[in-house]
Amino acid sequence: MEKKLSPVLDALPGMVWTALPDGYIDFLNQHWCEYTGLGVGESFGTGWQTATHLEDLPDLLEAGDPFC
């Protein structure tokens, strides 16, 4: 199903991603890669953290899942 939705989500004008409650990224669209300069393989899992400002990262990690 993800392969069918990827072209649709890439056509949206913004960044789209999904993450598990622990912050592990399991999907992102092409706009994320263009914006961050990271490839898909570099961004999955916890790789997204390299695109986050170092001063902002601790607060993001501490905040965790806002839906829990």
C-alpha contacts under 8 A as a table, 3 or more apart, distances in Angstrom:
res1	aa1	res2	aa2	distance
1	M	4	K	5.20
1	M	5	L	6.40
2	E	5	L	5.12
2	E	6	S	5.99
3	K	6	S	5.33
3	K	7	P	7.68
4	K	7	P	6.81
4	K	8	V	7.77
5	L	8	V	5.26
5	L	9	L	6.13
6	S	9	L	5.11
6	S	10	D	5.95
6	S	29	N	6.91
7	P	10	D	5.05
7	P	11	A	6.22
8	V	11	A	5.17
8	V	12	L	6.82
9	L	12	L	5.37
9	L	16	V	6.94
9	L	29	N	6.22
10	D	13	P	7.83
10	D	29	N	5.35
10	D	30	Q	5.56
10	D	31	H	6.74
12	L	15	M	7.74
13	P	31	H	7.81
14	G	31	H	6.47
15	M	28	L	7.51
15	M	29	N	6.35
15	M	30	Q	7.66
15	M	31	H	5.18
15	M	32	W	5.20
16	V	28	L	5.59
16	V	29	N	5.50
16	V	31	H	7.62
16	V	32	W	7.12
17	W	25	I	7.21
17	W	26	D	7.65
17	W	27	F	5.25
17	W	28	L	4.07
17	W	29	N	6.48
17	W	32	W	7.95
18	T	25	I	5.96
18	T	26	D	5.92
18	T	27	F	5.17
18	T	28	L	6.54
19	A	22	D	7.71
19	A	23	G	5.57
19	A	24	Y	5.36
19	A	25	I	4.24
19	A	26	D	5.55
19	A	27	F	7.07
20	L	23	G	5.45
20	L	24	Y	5.28
20	L	25	I	6.47
20	L	26	D	7.12
21	P	24	Y	7.33
21	P	64	G	7.23
21	P	65	D	5.30
22	D	64	G	6.80
22	D	65	D	6.96
23	G	45	G	7.74
23	G	46	T	7.07
23	G	61	L	7.85
23	G	64	G	7.04
23	G	65	D	7.39
24	Y	44	F	7.16
24	Y	45	G	4.44
24	Y	46	T	5.50
25	I	28	L	7.51
25	I	43	S	7.43
25	I	44	F	5.08
25	I	45	G	4.74
25	I	46	T	6.57
25	I	48	W	7.45
26	D	44	F	5.98
26	D	45	G	6.48
27	F	44	F	7.17
28	L	32	W	6.47
28	L	40	V	7.53
28	L	44	F	7.94
29	N	32	W	5.73
29	N	33	C	7.23
30	Q	33	C	5.19
30	Q	34	E	6.33
31	H	34	E	4.99
31	H	35	Y	6.00
32	W	35	Y	5.20
32	W	36	T	6.04
32	W	38	L	7.98
33	C	36	T	5.35
33	C	37	G	5.38
33	C	38	L	5.12
33	C	39	G	5.55
33	C	40	V	6.51
33	C	43	S	7.94
34	E	37	G	5.35
34	E	38	L	7.37
36	T	51	A	6.04
38	L	42	E	5.85
38	L	43	S	6.27
38	L	51	A	7.79
39	G	42	E	5.16
39	G	43	S	6.33
40	V	43	S	5.24
40	V	44	F	6.36
41	G	44	F	5.73
42	E	47	G	5.41
42	E	48	W	7.49
43	S	46	T	6.89
43	S	47	G	4.25
43	S	48	W	4.64
44	F	47	G	5.52
44	F	48	W	6.67
45	G	48	W	7.27
46	T	49	Q	5.89
47	G	50	T	5.90
47	G	51	A	7.89
48	W	51	A	5.55
48	W	52	T	7.05
49	Q	52	T	5.20
49	Q	57	L	7.10
50	T	53	H	7.84
52	T	56	D	6.81
52	T	57	L	6.19
53	H	56	D	5.34
53	H	57	L	6.30
54	L	57	L	5.32
54	L	58	P	7.68
55	E	58	P	6.91
56	D	59	D	5.75
56	D	60	L	6.43
57	L	60	L	5.10
57	L	61	L	6.12
58	P	61	L	5.19
58	P	62	E	6.04
59	D	62	E	5.06
59	D	63	A	5.99
60	L	63	A	5.18
60	L	64	G	6.66
61	L	64	G	5.52
63	A	66	P	7.03
65	D	68	C	5.73
